[in-house]
Amino acid sequence: MTTIYDRGAPGRQAAALPSLARPEQEILAYIPAGLRRRERPRLPEVSQPELVRHYTHLSRLNYGVDTGFYPLGSCTMKHNPKLHEDLARLPAFAGLHPLLPEEEVQGALALLWELGEYLKGIAGMPGITLQPAAGAHGELTGMLLIKRYLEDRGELGTRTKILLPDSAHGTNPASAAMVGFQVVAVPSDGRGMVDMAALRTALGKDVAGIMLTVPNTLGIFEEDILEITRLAHEAGGLCYFDGANLNAYIGRARPGDMGADIFHFNLHKTFSTPHGGGGPGAGPVAVSEALVPYLPVPEIVREGDRFRLRWDKPKSIGRVHPYFGNFLVMVKALAYILTLGDEGFREVSAGAVLAANYLRVRLRGTYKVPYDRLCKHEFVLSGEGLPVRTLDIAKRLIDYGFHPPTIYFPLIVKEALMIEPTETEPKEVLDAFCEALVGIAGEARERPELLQRAPHNAPVRRLDEARAVREPVLRLLFDSPQA
Ligand SMILES: Cc1ncc(COP(=O)(O)O)c(C=O)c1O
């Protein structure tokens, strides 16, 4: 891999800087001696065209939602209107300092308050915090709320278990365990839904709550959802709904009406901020009446046409994020809500569900579909039965110009390929993706080695992905052999 240091030559410059207005020594005198560099920094010495070509080349090696279809189930990247990026970049938003006094940020507080009101309406729940910075952070906040609620009722010592269907998202059990709850798995039945008999057995006086991914990671909506929440409440537990998959039913159903006590949004999935890539996200949490006193501080309250921060909430779990959370993600979310409205949201969920079912039905003659029933926004295929592994199928898709779907998740499907097409792809793209997967299944039978060595046309071949995570090399060491 060529770095910027491999380009250019000594003395080349990408910018013409003005000459110093004062003698160098005079300027240096302002910097304490201990803070001054002893050697010149080793900066790349390149001309402007070399610089631009280097980074343009790197950007072309990347695959993103702006280059092609990105059917990564669960962590979906979908089209996010560029207008919202422009709005978030407006200096009045991007340049706001989080320490400005309340009276100078009334507009920003109004924006946050309004977003919170919309989200409460979408969830059908009376309380909200916008602070959490991601879905998993929302889950952690939700678990802390359950803990504080139980503490307040003197039940923390006895209610120690969180029930988790084995079709839940992976972050759910991690969040419950981080707060100290014991995680108890509830198996799925042959329909890919919660096994109701197993649930009834698991529910008892030691249960703090149940965490449901809705729809679950098979893309299936729990048909017994009302019975599940009724039983959990009857047993004295609370119901947590993971709302990262809200794009499957937004505008059509509300978690509050289904019995949710806690619900997290992934604004960076449902509400216009690209998911993934480590960028900022937001995981607001909506709650039922009983949990409102425990929500994080500060709360944004409206008094007439003014907004203020309320800190005097003695039962609050405290802060879960500095300042107000990831504000610019919220700017984009509000823009999305105002642009689409109820009718637009109904179109989003209809489009997401239609696209997923179209692919499922087109592909079921070629790949196994272990839970082959009407799905919501995503579905899961299995590569089982082919003479290659699912990893090989995923790598071969890169040669066909597609980002691979999520693989080996959910864990309850062997050789899983979890596909989420989203609502924004035209039929020709969905068709081309199907044709690629059908072609790959044929290649797998006739020339399996072709898949096992794929990708053939990508900038890099098979990577040791585990090593890249465990031993990341993130900077250039000038004096090492790799320099
Ligand atoms: C169903 C579900 N729950 C939770 C999460 C966690 O969200 P985050 O990645 O923002 O922490 C995801 C992530 O994609 C998800 O798909």
Ligand as a Chemical Component Dictionary entry (heavy atoms), coordinates in Angstrom:
data_LIG
# 
_chem_comp.id                   LIG 
_chem_comp.type                 NON-POLYMER 
_chem_comp.pdbx_formal_charge   0 
_chem_comp.three_letter_code    LIG 
# 
loop_
_chem_comp_atom.comp_id 
_chem_comp_atom.atom_id 
_chem_comp_atom.alt_atom_id 
_chem_comp_atom.type_symbol 
_chem_comp_atom.charge 
_chem_comp_atom.model_Cartn_x 
_chem_comp_atom.model_Cartn_y 
_chem_comp_atom.model_Cartn_z 
_chem_comp_atom.pdbx_ordinal 
LIG C1 C1 C 0 -31.147 -4.584 15.923 1  
LIG C2 C2 C 0 -29.983 -3.767 16.404 2  
LIG N1 N1 N 0 -29.877 -3.463 17.712 3  
LIG C3 C3 C 0 -28.864 -2.735 18.198 4  
LIG C4 C4 C 0 -27.876 -2.271 17.368 5  
LIG C5 C5 C 0 -26.740 -1.500 17.973 6  
LIG O1 O1 O 0 -26.681 -0.205 17.467 7  
LIG P1 P1 P 0 -25.298 0.602  17.462 8  
LIG O2 O2 O 0 -24.450 -0.028 16.402 9  
LIG O3 O3 O 0 -25.680 1.996  17.128 10 
LIG O4 O4 O 0 -24.705 0.491  18.827 11 
LIG C6 C6 C 0 -27.932 -2.560 16.002 12 
LIG C7 C7 C 0 -26.866 -2.091 15.111 13 
LIG O5 O5 O 0 -26.943 -2.068 13.972 14 
LIG C8 C8 C 0 -29.014 -3.312 15.494 15 
LIG O6 O6 O 0 -29.129 -3.601 14.211 16 
# 
loop_
_chem_comp_bond.comp_id 
_chem_comp_bond.atom_id_1 
_chem_comp_bond.atom_id_2 
_chem_comp_bond.value_order 
_chem_comp_bond.pdbx_ordinal 
LIG C1 C2 SING 1  
LIG C2 N1 SING 2  
LIG C2 C8 DOUB 3  
LIG N1 C3 DOUB 4  
LIG C3 C4 SING 5  
LIG C4 C5 SING 6  
LIG C4 C6 DOUB 7  
LIG C5 O1 SING 8  
LIG O1 P1 SING 9  
LIG P1 O2 DOUB 10 
LIG P1 O3 SING 11 
LIG P1 O4 SING 12 
LIG C6 C7 SING 13 
LIG C6 C8 SING 14 
LIG C7 O5 DOUB 15 
LIG C8 O6 SING 16 
# 
